[in-house]
Amino acid sequence: MKAIVNISLKAGVLDSQGKAVHHALNSLNFDGVEDVRVAKQIILKLDTADKAQAMLDVTKMCEELLANTVIEDYEIELV
């Protein structure tokens, strides 16, 4: 089983990397871009077929290591 974890800054947290990308896009004449938020994706290959346990394990991984839950949100997709 594979777990795909998407981690992004919470709404209201300044995304300086996103602002830099937005500024660069504007300087390249991509004027239709209103905002940019940069996120990260972590893909985990899991040795289990139990979706419920996998979700519990990956949630714990996010809470303890993968995401800074003070400023970041995360979404988990199991495939």
ABEGO torsion letter per residue (X at the ends): XBBBBBBBBBBGBBBAAAAAAAAAAAAAGBAABABBBBBBBBBBBBBBABAAAAAAAAAAAAAAAABBAAABBBBBBBX
